[in-house]
Amino acid sequence: MPNIVVIGTQWGDEGKGRIVDILSEKVDVVARYQGGNNAGHTIIVDGKTTVLHHIPSGILRQDKISIIGNGVVIDPKFLLEEIDGLRKSGYPVSSANFKISDRTHVIMPYHKLMDKARESQMGNNKIGTTGRGIGPVYEDKVARRGIRVSDLLYPDYFADRLKSIINQKNIYLKNVLGIEPLDFEHIFDDYIEYGKKLNPFITDTSLLLYDLVKQNKAILFEGAQGVMLDVDFGTYPYVTSSNSGAGGVCSGTGISPKIIDTIVGISKAYTTRVGEGPFPSEIKDGFGEVLRKMGNEYGATTGRPRRCGWFDTVSVSYSIKISGISSLMLTKLDVLSDLQTIKICTGYKYKDQVLKDFPSNPNVLSSCKPVYEEVPGWRSELSDINDPSDLPQNLMNYLGKLEDILETQISLISIGPSREQFITLKNGLLN
């Protein structure tokens, strides 16, 4: 099995956790490279649903190593609860199969307070964050005032650093956001205890990955969100705070780009978005709500309803190009099974021109109207199909249309929510 990168090609929620879980059967290591517990990767195994926020989706497989890379940010309290929940569900989590980079930055209480307060003050200009402190912790990382998980293992060093930082934060919290100052001692005691509990898992994962590559272990790199939420290439400023595209893999894990063998993209058979920001193919009539209910489109992390739209080839094509995606895996085709016709967004109408390339300016994007092609639906139940030759012809026509527009082959489709409900097509990784 090659070393694989799995990339979400839309605005997140494409089903990456599900696909990583499927692919992880064939690899030795699953490494997460960015994001935090704003992610919600849902996996259904034997009828049991597991939602992972920090921990890579490979943790549900035996004899796999799951790694949180340095590009991820962690909430220690939440992470410990996630570990405890997995253990109670019968999934072993130990220092043998789970590792955390010693360079991973830590979400502090002031990050969450700042996140929620700033968002509430922005009114109609809010970004639509999860309120979990992800943006502020990445902000502190870049400003060189962050706290890394390894700092928690050295009480004297951590105390000095926290005192300096919390003094600055309390001034900001009180005078700018109108929030009561935080207590140093309480935070210090809590985080020292978190550090003790997480210590068995903490290591230099960049060197660990280097050694695993030398041992010819197959590695799968898992991200959170999607390319359209990438801080550089997404619909800025309505984006996440890290590089969710392929460019974030090396900086988020410490591996060389030379070890990456293939990059696969994950898309839904339609499009969803959570939170604010432009969304050209959004369905704004009553069918948008119908599609939301058909697909159970509610955030796994926040429970927020997702905005729903038709498949957008303009944005997915852009994601394919900038991440070097060699094949596409399509999820939730079963959700569309009852439709008479299905629309595909093939361009954006902007003033007197039709755009085929994704615009970078949010003002332009917000003014775009979708250009659609309409194809017949397949009106067939998919969940019991095992052989690609049994797939409805109209479904194959839909996939062929997408491949032609995107100039990329579709190598796998999911036809139901459970782990085993997928079909591998054309030269897929699982063939």
Secondary structure by P-SEA (a helix, b strand, c coil): ccbbbbbbccccccaaaaaaaaacccccbbbbccccccbbbbbbcccbbbbbcccccccccccbbbbbccccccaaaaaaaaaaaaaaaccccccccbbbbcccccccaaaaaaaaaaaaaaccccccccccaaaaaaaaaaacccccaaaaacaaaaaaaaaaaaaaaaaaaccccccccccaaaaaaaaaaaaaaacccccaaaaaaaaaaaabbbbbbbbccccccccccccccccccccccccccccccccccccccbbbbbbccbbbbccccccccccccaaaaaaaaaacccccccccbbbbbcccaaaaaaaaaaacccbbbbccccccccccbbbbbccccccccccccccccaaaaaabbbbbbbbbbcccccccccccccccaaaaaaaaaaaaaaccccccccccccccccccccccccc
